[in-house]
Amino acid sequence: MKKQPFYFEIKDLVTQFISAFDDVVISRHNRDRSVDKKINVRYVYAPKQRVIHDLTNKAKHITLPVIAVTITSVNRDPSRVFNKLAGSHHPRVDEFAGQQITNNTDFLKPPVPIDIGVSMSILTRYQSDMDQILSNFIPYTNPYVVISWTIPDGVLQKKQEIRSQVMWDGNINMSYPDDLSGSSQYRVSADAGFTIKGWLFKDQSDPSGQIYKVTSNFTPVIDIDEI
């Protein structure tokens, strides 16, 4: 507990999640169902309530459609904890005379498996826009999406790939405005939940170190049998 390891694991995983989904393009069609124009859907990292608040604020108006992403939970995943392994050794890349050698190894303490809960809220003005956005990611999340990242710098000298699954919970919660005032903007919203299978890494140094000398003082006392 003396060390405070921080390798940006959660931030990097959420950034990878947004990058994996942040290429949605919807089409606006005419009566003949021909494409008139295409629109890139914007992704923002913010709670849904904040986006709705900005929609009603004229100084911070957000044009629909927009998708809001936020973290909802971080939990340890017991299904990926097999036993209390001491760790593992990995080849270290050193350079000698301009050539790379891998005779040495780095010791990796076992990371902690975590499940990052992510909420993705979709806000559109038209039902057809919502249908296109849902059709963009649902077919590819069956059963999951894989994102690739590397063991953070400072943990291992050699770069190693990690592949994390992104699991969709299989539900889309739709909502429509029930009561609109004259100045309110009509919008359709949908909420989807995802789980990112990630890892948190421990500090690789040993804060305690090895004990080479123990200093102790002894005070002689009378044997109990002589009293």
C-alpha angles and dihedrals in degrees: 000000000000091000126069106207114193120169102160091249097148093044092049093048094050090046089052090048092054091045090053092055101030098096101078115144120182127195129222111218134200127221091282089054090246117143114258098176143341127235129200112226113229123227121207130183101230140101117274091243091058092051091050090049091053090049090060093045110084092203090058101033115170118202117227138270099059134152121212121203126192140159115254103176147354117209136172111248108224092186089071095047103094103167142321099285116181091224141267139269122238130189115264120216112225129173124228122172091345094307129108117238128185102195094119127066137211121223115230119201111219111269123225115252112229136182113218112204112213127188119206116195120192121202121187138161096219132047091225090059090052091049092052094049092050090048089053098064108016096073091052098047093064101137099344148317123241122219122193126220137150136246104272122263112266094035100076130006093220118065113244128183124238121196115205126190121230109208122198112211090223097241133111115189110203125196134182130194111265100188122028128182122215092263097042120107118232113237140166118219134193132182127207130181128217136182122212114205102218143152138234115210128218126229107272098213123089108237094190102045127189123312112232100167134029118197115204137164125214127200116199116229134185115274111257092232091061094058 
